[in-house]
């Protein structure tokens, strides 16, 4: 376990003294879920467990992630804008030489230091080399895949949906290659058809070579592991981070859910996600942990419209800094603490989870960290005059593309101004009528440029990337498991 120089005083607290006062925390992160892909935000298919979760909890209607997977998860883990802690142009791929720095302080380390049991079950996507994996970033245990489920050979199911025939070895699948094209930096990993087999990791060992058949089972297996973790750790505070592969392309719902929505495989998988949430919440209720557990449900970015996601009424898609690319459906649930059927329009973001969870766990020295996020527990708990962010900055990779303050959002490139309270779909540019607001937002953008820069990876506030000298895939094309990850299996067919 690496030292945490800034988190000393609170880490000496004994969990037994605070177990009755500090909540368990469950963070459920869905991959590529559209804003309107669940019932509480307007879905066309049934999601009864999420409907109930929203009725018993709070909808966060102005909650921001990042335009794509890796940056979003960096913000979630570190409490900072992604560019500050993981300055890369797009996302990470297999055998990347870079990842989230081991020097970074993660939310898991904060909670572990306060006596929490911590686990990550699902997709990590902050680096697949040993130094970057969850068990080196504050998690006691890990079970999942190290990056997206489309980052493997097409012949093994990673490049096409299960209703399509698998391509032959060496052929290109029918999936979208936009992510690979968007990132030309070789240090971010292996892209396209040359990608190695997709590994399933348990703690520090590769236990499975993921093919199409296994892809169907992940949501169920992750859920079973999550329920098992809750049962095993019900006597002490725990932090369960549950980042699903679902509903990222290729779409692999369990066979029990295929065709269930009557709409698409993507919607079938969203229904399975709803089932999974029900399993977690029902377990908490059964064990009488519901009134001492905060559960957050969210997505890592907006949904990709070209893959069947629904971001209504937002404009835009995954990868963009239009609202549809970065604003995500989010629910907070904590019976008896968060008001049932409540809603907040305050501006909140994934970078708020670390300071919020740290405050609830009474980690006083979280205040010593330089964070961009803020403690939004007063918002969640309905305290009077509680507020979210006054200003939010929209980064896509290295580029500052927009800035928001209150209802006003300025797209910096085209100089377009939108009032999101009146025009959530960003349809009417009102820059001409509000030159004073445009000038104010441009000034705020310059303040951020002085800190994190724009169109460059280097800036005064940008921190060091984690980097290794000779990155290697965890499984070679011939099935050989990398040394150090092969205590369970030397080769995988």
C-alpha positions in Angstrom: 0.0 0.0 0.0 1.5 3.3 -1.0 1.8 6.1 1.5 -0.8 8.9 1.5 1.1 12.0 2.5 -1.9 14.2 2.7 -4.2 11.9 4.6 -2.6 11.2 7.9 -4.7 12.6 10.8 -8.1 11.1 9.9 -6.7 7.7 9.0 -6.0 7.0 12.6 -9.7 6.9 13.4 -10.9 3.5 14.5 -13.8 2.3 12.4 -15.5 0.8 15.5 -16.0 4.2 17.0 -17.9 5.4 13.9 -19.5 2.3 12.5 -22.9 3.3 13.7 -22.6 6.9 12.3 -20.8 6.5 9.0 -22.7 5.0 6.1 -21.9 2.2 3.9 -21.4 3.5 0.3 -22.3 1.8 -3.0 -21.4 3.5 -6.2 -23.0 1.9 -9.3 -21.5 3.2 -12.5 -23.1 2.1 -15.8 -21.1 2.3 -19.1 -22.6 4.5 -21.9 -26.1 4.7 -20.4 -28.2 7.4 -22.1 -29.9 10.1 -20.1 -33.3 8.7 -20.9 -32.4 5.0 -20.9 -34.0 4.4 -17.5 -37.6 4.9 -16.3 -37.0 7.8 -13.9 -35.5 9.9 -16.8 -38.0 8.9 -19.5 -37.2 5.4 -20.8 -39.7 3.7 -23.0 -39.2 0.2 -21.4 -39.7 -1.0 -17.8 -37.1 -0.4 -15.1 -39.1 -1.0 -11.9 -36.2 -1.2 -9.5 -34.7 2.1 -10.7 -38.2 3.6 -10.6 -38.6 2.6 -7.0 -35.0 3.8 -6.2 -35.9 7.3 -7.6 -39.3 7.3 -5.7 -37.4 6.5 -2.5 -34.5 8.8 -3.2 -33.3 11.9 -5.2 -32.8 12.5 -8.9 -29.8 14.6 -9.8 -30.8 16.3 -13.0 -27.7 18.4 -13.6 -25.0 15.9 -12.9 -21.9 15.8 -15.1 -19.4 13.1 -16.0 -17.0 13.5 -18.9 -17.5 12.8 -22.6 -15.8 9.4 -22.6 -15.0 6.5 -20.2 -11.4 6.9 -18.9 -11.6 10.7 -18.0 -15.0 10.2 -16.3 -13.6 7.4 -14.1 -10.5 9.5 -13.3 -12.8 12.3 -12.0 -14.9 9.8 -10.0 -11.8 8.3 -8.3 -9.8 11.4 -7.6 -12.3 14.3 -7.0 -10.6 16.4 -9.8 -11.2 17.4 -13.3 -10.0 14.6 -15.5 -7.3 16.7 -17.2 -5.7 17.5 -13.9 -5.0 13.9 -12.9 -5.1 11.9 -16.2 -4.1 14.2 -19.1 -4.7 12.0 -22.2 -6.5 12.9 -25.4 -9.2 10.2 -25.3 -9.3 6.8 -23.5 -6.9 4.1 -22.5 -6.4 0.9 -24.5 -4.8 -2.5 -23.7 -1.1 -2.5 -22.7 -1.1 1.3 -22.2 2.2 2.8 -20.9 0.2 5.4 -18.9 -2.6 5.3 -16.4 -3.8 7.0 -13.2 -0.7 7.8 -11.2 -0.1 5.6 -8.1 0.7 8.9 -6.4 -2.9 10.0 -6.9 -5.2 9.8 -3.8 -8.3 7.8 -4.7 -11.7 7.7 -3.0 -11.0 4.1 -2.1 -7.8 5.1 -0.3 -9.7 7.8 1.6 -12.4 5.4 2.7 -9.9 2.5 3.4 -8.0 4.9 5.7 -11.2 5.5 7.6 -11.8 1.8 8.3 -13.9 0.9 5.3 -13.6 -2.4 3.4 -13.2 -1.6 -0.3 -13.8 -3.5 -3.5 -14.1 -2.8 -7.2 -16.3 -5.2 -9.2 -16.4 -4.5 -12.9 -14.7 -2.3 -15.5 -11.7 -0.3 -14.3 -10.3 1.6 -17.3 -7.7 3.7 -15.6 -4.7 1.6 -16.7 -4.1 -2.1 -17.1 -0.5 -2.4 -16.0 0.1 -3.7 -12.5 0.9 -0.3 -11.0 -2.4 1.1 -12.1 -4.9 -1.6 -11.2 -7.5 -1.2 -8.4 -5.6 -3.3 -5.8 -2.8 -0.7 -6.1 -5.2 2.2 -5.9 -6.9 1.6 -2.5 -9.2 -1.4 -3.2 -8.9 -4.5 -1.0 -10.1 -6.7 -3.9 -10.9 -6.5 -7.6 -12.9 -8.6 -10.0 -13.5 -7.4 -13.5 -12.1 -6.3 -16.9 -9.4 -3.6 -17.0 -10.9 -1.7 -19.9 -13.9 -1.7 -22.3 -15.6 -4.9 -23.5 -15.0 -3.9 -27.1 -11.2 -4.0 -26.6 -10.4 -7.5 -27.7 -10.3 -9.6 -30.9 -13.3 -9.4 -33.2 -13.3 -13.2 -33.7 -13.9 -13.5 -29.9 -16.9 -11.3 -29.8 -15.5 -7.9 -28.9 -16.3 -6.0 -32.1 -19.9 -7.0 -32.9 -23.3 -7.6 -31.2 -24.4 -11.2 -30.5 -27.1 -11.0 -33.1 -24.4 -10.8 -35.8 -22.1 -13.6 -36.9 -18.6 -13.4 -35.4 -16.0 -12.2 -37.9 -13.1 -14.5 -38.8 -9.8 -14.1 -37.1 -8.0 -11.1 -38.5 -11.1 -9.5 -39.9 -12.6 -6.3 -38.7 -15.8 -6.5 -36.8 -18.9 -4.3 -37.4 -18.3 -2.1 -34.4 -17.4 1.6 -34.4 -13.7 2.5 -34.4 -14.1 6.1 -33.5 -12.3 5.7 -30.1 -9.2 4.3 -31.8 -9.2 6.9 -34.5 -9.6 9.7 -31.9 -6.4 8.8 -30.0 -3.2 8.7 -32.1 -0.8 8.6 -29.1 0.9 5.2 -29.0 1.5 5.3 -25.2 -2.2 5.0 -24.6 -2.2 1.4 -25.8 -3.0 -1.1 -28.6 -5.9 -0.1 -30.9 -8.1 -1.8 -33.4 -7.7 -5.4 -34.8 -4.3 -5.9 -33.1 -5.8 -5.8 -29.6 -5.0 -8.9 -27.4 -7.6 -11.2 -25.8 -9.8 -9.5 -23.3 -8.8 -10.6 -19.7 -11.0 -11.1 -16.6 -8.9 -10.3 -13.5 -9.4 -11.4 -10.0 -7.2 -9.4 -7.6 -3.8 -9.8 -9.3 -4.4 -12.8 -11.6 -6.0 -13.3 -15.0 -8.7 -16.0 -14.5 -10.5 -16.0 -17.8 -10.1 -15.2 -21.5 -13.3 -13.4 -22.3 -15.1 -14.5 -25.4 -18.7 -14.0 -26.6 -20.2 -16.6 -24.3 -18.6 -15.0 -21.2 -19.7 -11.4 -22.2 -23.3 -12.5 -21.7 -22.7 -13.4 -18.1 -20.9 -10.4 -16.7 -23.8 -8.3 -15.4 -25.0 -11.4 -13.5 -21.6 -12.4 -12.2 -20.8 -8.8 -11.1 -24.1 -8.6 -9.3 -23.6 -11.9 -7.5 -20.1 -10.8 -6.4 -21.5 -7.5 -5.2 -24.2 -9.2 -3.1 -21.6 -11.6 -1.7 -19.4 -8.6 -0.7 -22.3 -6.9 1.1 -23.2 -10.0 3.0 -19.6 -10.7 4.0 -18.9 -7.1 5.2 -22.3 -6.2 6.8 -20.7 -5.7 10.2 -18.3 -2.9 9.3 -18.4 0.1 6.9 -17.9 -0.9 3.3 -17.4 0.8 0.0 -18.6 -1.1 -3.0 -17.6 0.3 -6.4 -19.7 -1.5 -9.1 -18.8 -0.2 -12.6 -20.7 -2.4 -15.0 -19.6 -3.3 -18.6 -23.2 -2.7 -19.5 -24.4 -1.0 -21.6 -21.3 -0.4 -23.7 -21.1 -1.8 -27.2 -21.0 -4.7 -28.0 -24.3 -5.3 -26.3 -24.3 -8.6 -24.4 -27.3 -8.9 -22.1 -27.8 -12.3 -20.4 -29.8 -14.7 -22.5 -32.7 -14.2 -20.0 -32.9 -10.6 -21.0 -32.3 -10.8 -24.8 -35.4 -9.6 -26.6 -37.1 -8.6 -23.3 -37.4 -4.9 -24.1 -38.8 -5.5 -27.6 -36.7 -2.5 -28.7 -33.0 -3.4 -29.0 -30.2 -5.3 -27.3 -29.0 -2.1 -25.7 -32.4 -1.6 -24.1 -32.5 -5.3 -23.1 -29.2 -4.8 -21.3 -30.5 -1.7 -19.6 -33.3 -3.9 -18.2 -30.7 -6.3 -16.9 -29.0 -3.4 -15.2 -32.3 -2.5 -13.5 -32.5 -6.1 -12.3 -29.0 -5.8 -10.9 -29.8 -2.7 -9.0 -32.8 -4.5 -7.6 -30.6 -7.3 -6.3 -28.3 -4.9 -4.5 -31.0 -2.8 -3.0 -33.0 -5.8 -1.9 -30.0 -7.3 -0.2 -29.5 -4.0 1.7 -33.1 -4.1 2.8 -33.0 -7.8 3.8 -29.9 -7.2 6.0 -31.5 -4.0 7.4 -28.6 -2.0 6.1 -30.7 0.3 3.9 -31.0 3.1 6.4 -27.2 3.2 6.8 -26.2 2.9 3.2 -25.8 5.6 0.6 -26.3 4.2 -2.9 -25.4 6.2 -6.0 -26.5 5.1 -9.5 -25.0 6.9 -12.5 -23.3 6.6 -15.9 -19.8 7.3 -17.0 -20.8 9.5 -19.9 -23.8 10.3 -22.1 -25.1 7.6 -24.4 -23.9 7.0 -27.9 -26.8 7.7 -30.2 -25.4 5.6 -33.0 -25.5 2.5 -30.7 -29.2 3.0 -29.6 -28.9 5.2 -26.6 -31.5 7.8 -25.8 -30.4 11.1 -24.4 -33.8 12.9 -24.7 -34.3 15.8 -24.2 -30.6 16.6 -24.4 -28.8 17.4 -27.6 -25.6 15.4 -28.5 -24.0 12.1 -27.9 -21.2 10.3 -26.2 -17.8 12.0 -27.0 -19.2 15.5 -27.2 -19.5 18.4 -24.7 -23.1 19.0 -25.7 -25.3 18.1 -22.7 -26.1 14.7 -24.3 -22.5 13.7 -24.2 -21.7 14.7 -20.6 -24.8 15.1 -18.5 -25.8 11.7 -17.0 -28.9 10.2 -15.3 -28.1 10.0 -11.6 -30.0 8.8 -8.5 -29.0 9.0 -4.9 -30.7 6.7 -2.4 -30.4 6.6 1.4 -33.7 5.9 3.1 -34.4 8.1 6.1 -31.6 10.5 5.1 -32.4 11.5 1.5 -35.9 12.7 1.1 -38.1 10.3 -0.9 -39.2 11.5 -4.3 -36.9 14.5 -4.2 -34.9 16.2 -7.0 -32.1 18.6 -7.3 -31.2 20.9 -10.2 -28.0 21.9 -8.6 -24.8 21.5 -10.7 -23.0 18.3 -9.5 -20.4 16.1 -11.0 -18.5 12.8 -10.6 -15.5 14.7 -9.1 -17.8 15.4 -6.1 -18.0 11.8 -4.9 -14.6 11.8 -3.2 -15.2 14.8 -1.1 -18.8 13.8 -0.4 -18.0 10.3 0.6 -15.0 11.5 2.6 -17.1 14.0 4.5 -19.7 11.3 5.3 -17.0 9.0 6.5 -15.6 11.8 8.7 -12.2 12.0 7.0 -11.3 15.5 8.1 -8.1 15.7 6.1 -9.9 15.4 2.8 -9.9 19.2 3.2 -6.2 19.1 2.8 -6.3 17.7 -0.7 -6.5 20.0 -3.7 -9.8 18.9 -5.2 -12.0 20.4 -7.9 -15.0 18.6 -6.5 -17.0 19.7 -3.5 -18.9 18.0 -0.7 -22.5 17.8 -2.0 -23.8 15.9 1.0 -25.8 19.0 2.1 -27.5 18.9 -1.3 -28.3 15.2 -1.0 -29.6 15.6 2.5 -31.8 18.5 1.6 -30.2 21.1 3.8 -31.4 24.7 3.3 -29.3 26.9 0.9 -27.1 23.9 -0.1 -25.6 24.5 -3.5 -23.6 22.7 -6.1 -21.0 24.2 -8.4 -21.2 27.9 -9.4 -19.1 27.2 -12.4 -18.5 24.0 -14.4 -15.9 23.5 -17.1 -16.4 21.1 -20.0 -13.2 19.4 -21.1 -12.8 16.9 -23.9 -9.3 15.5 -23.7 -6.9 18.4 -23.6 -9.5 20.9 -24.9 -11.6 23.3 -22.9 -14.8 23.4 -25.0 -17.5 25.0 -22.9 -18.1 26.7 -19.5 -21.4 26.9 -17.5 -22.4 29.2 -14.7 -26.0 28.9 -13.4 -28.3 28.3 -16.4 -25.8 29.8 -18.9 -23.6 27.6 -21.0 -21.1 29.1 -23.5 -19.6 26.9 -26.3 -16.2 28.5 -26.6 -15.3 27.5 -30.2 -18.4 28.8 -31.9 -19.3 31.4 -29.3 -22.8 29.9 -28.8 -24.6 30.7 -25.6 -27.6 28.7 -24.3 -29.9 29.2 -21.3 -30.2 25.6 -20.1 -33.1 26.3 -17.8 -35.2 27.5 -20.8 -33.5 25.5 -23.5 -32.2 22.2 -22.3 -31.8 20.9 -25.8 -29.3 23.7 -26.7 -31.4 24.7 -29.7 -31.4 28.5 -29.5 -28.2 30.5 -29.5 -28.7 33.7 -27.5 -25.2 35.0 -27.5 -26.2 38.2 -29.4 -28.8 39.1 -26.8 -26.5 38.5 -23.8 -23.1 39.9 -24.7 -22.4 40.6 -21.0 -23.0 36.9 -20.0 -20.7 35.8 -22.9 -18.0 38.2 -21.7 -18.3 36.9 -18.1 -18.1 33.2 -19.2 -15.1 33.9 -21.4 -13.3 35.5 -18.4 -14.0 32.4 -16.3 -12.7 30.2 -19.1 -9.4 32.2 -19.1 -9.1 31.5 -15.4 -9.3 27.8 -16.0 -6.9 28.0 -19.0 -4.3 29.5 -16.7 -4.7 26.4 -14.4 -5.3 23.4 -16.7 -4.6 24.9 -20.1 -6.3 24.3 -23.4 -5.4 22.3 -26.5 -2.2 21.1 -24.8 -1.4 18.4 -22.2 0.9 20.7 -20.3 -0.3 23.3 -17.8 0.6 24.5 -14.3 -2.3 22.6 -12.6 -1.8 19.3 -14.6 -0.3 16.5 -12.5 2.0 13.7 -13.5 0.7 10.8 -15.4 1.5 7.3 -14.1 3.9 5.7 -16.6 5.7 2.4 -17.0 8.6 1.6 -19.3 7.6 -1.6 -21.1 3.9 -2.2 -21.0 2.7 -5.7 -21.9 -0.7 -7.2 -22.6 -2.1 -9.4 -19.8 -2.9 -12.2 -22.3 -0.9 -12.7 -25.5 -2.6 -13.6 -28.7 -1.6 -17.3 -28.2 -3.3 -17.4 -24.8 -0.1 -17.0 -22.7 -0.9 -15.2 -19.4 1.6 -12.5 -18.5 4.1 -13.4 -15.8 2.9 -12.1 -12.4 -0.7 -12.6 -13.4 -0.5 -16.4 -14.0 -0.8 -18.0 -10.6 -4.3 -19.3 -11.6 -3.6 -20.1 -15.2 -0.5 -20.1 -17.3 -2.3 -20.2 -20.6 -6.0 -19.7 -21.6 -7.5 -21.2 -24.7 
